Amino acid sequence: MKILNLVLRKEPFDQILAGTKTSEFRMIRPWLPYLKHFKDGHPIDGCELCRLAFDNEEEIYLDEWADLNEKNPDISIFYKVGGDTEVIEYDAIQFWHGYSKNRRGLLVENRKGEEKFKFFAAKADNGKDCIAFDWDVKRKILYPFCEIEYKFSKILEKRNC
């Protein structure tokens, strides 16, 4: 079983435990385990793909790529450099409350195939909406500002709850 480990604060953890929270959003960074990156059909590091795609950044307008907010593996903002991305599908998500040794844990069933990623918009100089980008100083890369939503249904296992 492929499991994604995520740490939560008390309030969202308790909401999942009570059954009132059924999805979790995470910011996507090229170095985190939410997406697989490819160039010309071969696996590539997400940071390297961002360097290739965005070092000479031209704005990517949302009206030209209206379906970027939908899960569509055929659409990628890395298309200009022969790159592509795929959402990594996990069977389950292991939520942890904090970082202590005896922390509470919930293993939940991930609703595979329902993951969605969304790009954030910004205004370009010409007034059009374009994809917002962020700069990582440590890695010296520009990357698209986006998030992924994981949906889950039932709790499979509880630890220290």
C-alpha positions, 0 to 999 in steps of 0.5 A: 500500500502506497502511503503519504505521510502528512503532519497536521495541527490539532484542529484539522486533525480533530475534524478528520477524526470527527468526520467533518473534514474530508479533504486536505490541501497542500501547497505544491513545491517541485521537491515535494512528493505530490507530483512526478515530473518527466522530460521527453518521457523520462523521469526528471527532478522537479527542480531541474524541470522548473529551471528548464521551463521558467529561467526565461519566464514568459507569462502563462495566461489563464484564459489561454489555458482555461482547463489548467484548474482541472485534473488533466494529465495531457495539459502541462505548463512544462510543455515548452521544454518537453516536460510533463507532470503527473499526480502521484496517487496514494492508496492512503494518507497517514495524518499525524498530529504534531511531531511528538514521539507518542503523537496521535495518528489517523490512517485514512483511505485516499479517494484515488483519481480524485486528486485535483491541482489548482494554479493560483492567478496573478495580474500581469502588466497587461491586466490579464490573469496569469499563473502566479510564480514563487521564487525559492532562494535556497534552490534558486528556482522559479516555480508555479504557485499551486496546490493539490487537494486530496479527498478521503473517505473512511478512517482505516486505523487510529493510533493513540486517539 
